[in-house]
Amino acid sequence: MKKLMFTCVVLFCIATAAAAADLTREQRAKIERQLLSELSPTVGVFDYVAFQLDEKGTVTLLGQVRDPNLKKHAEEDARKVEGVARVRNQIEVLPVSPSDDQIRRAVYTAIYSQNGFERYVQRAVPPVHIIVKNGSVRLEGNLANKLEYAQMEAAVKGVPGVFSVTNNVRIDAAG
């Protein structure tokens, strides 16, 4: 009996240690690629979802979305990814606001109607996400070069009704 009990305790310790082990760099990279693949198709230009993956396999979902169902679906999609141990959903659902909707459309038009931005409109989700909350605009994403960045920034600043702009758009390293 003691031998059986000892064996069970040893197996439990081994299982616990394996579950608590840190992810390797390769495992992290694979999980991150799969998360990007799962989450990207569901996120539109007026939503933004990001994630953080810790060394134990816990994914924290961040960002803002207009639809509570998108928040729920993002969590479900993250849970499907092999290697994800736990999901913490910290995505904020933006308040319903006709004036914010109007600003979203105006900012979208200001950015994507510019010369040179036509190629971005052809994508399923253009590269700059436009998040509007209570008249404040936050931009997230990537552009190809400094000229596009400057064009985008000038266009957004000219949109009426915008209280503030936070620009988190990055320039691609290759651009």
Long-range contacts (C-beta under 8 A, 24 or more apart in sequence): 19-85, 20-56, 22-55, 22-56, 23-53, 23-55, 23-56, 23-57, 23-83, 27-83, 28-53, 28-55, 30-83, 31-57, 31-59, 31-81, 31-82, 31-83, 31-84, 34-81, 34-82, 34-83, 35-59, 35-78, 35-81, 35-84, 38-77, 38-78, 38-80, 38-81, 39-74, 39-77, 39-78, 40-125, 41-124, 42-70, 42-73, 42-74, 42-77, 43-70, 43-74, 43-125, 43-129, 44-125, 45-108, 45-125, 45-126, 45-128, 45-129, 45-130, 46-104, 46-108, 46-129, 46-130, 46-131, 46-132, 47-129, 47-131, 48-129, 48-131, 48-138, 48-140, 49-74, 49-91, 50-140, 51-78, 56-85, 56-86, 57-83, 57-84, 57-85, 57-86, 58-84, 58-85, 58-86, 58-87, 58-88, 59-84, 59-86, 59-87, 59-88, 60-87, 60-88, 60-90, 61-87, 61-88, 61-89, 61-90, 61-91, 62-90, 62-91, 63-91, 63-92, 64-91, 64-92, 64-93, 64-94, 64-131, 64-133, 64-138, 65-91, 65-92, 65-93, 65-94, 66-93, 66-94, 67-93, 68-93, 94-131, 94-132, 94-133, 95-133, 95-134, 97-132, 97-134, 99-135, 99-161, 100-132, 100-133, 100-134, 100-135, 101-132, 102-161, 103-132, 103-135, 103-137, 103-159, 103-161, 103-162, 104-130, 104-132, 106-159, 106-160, 106-161, 107-132, 107-137, 107-156, 107-159, 107-162, 110-155, 110-156, 110-158, 110-159, 111-152, 111-155, 111-156, 114-151, 114-152, 114-155, 116-147, 116-148, 116-151, 117-148, 117-151, 128-152, 128-169, 134-163, 135-161, 135-162, 135-163, 135-164, 136-162, 136-163, 136-164, 136-165, 136-166, 137-162, 137-164, 137-165, 137-166, 138-165, 138-166, 138-168, 139-165, 139-166, 139-167, 139-168, 139-169, 140-168, 140-169, 141-168, 141-169, 141-170, 142-169, 142-170, 142-171, 142-172, 143-169, 143-170, 143-171, 143-172, 143-175, 144-171, 144-172, 144-174, 144-175, 145-171, 145-172, 145-175, 146-171, 146-175, 148-175
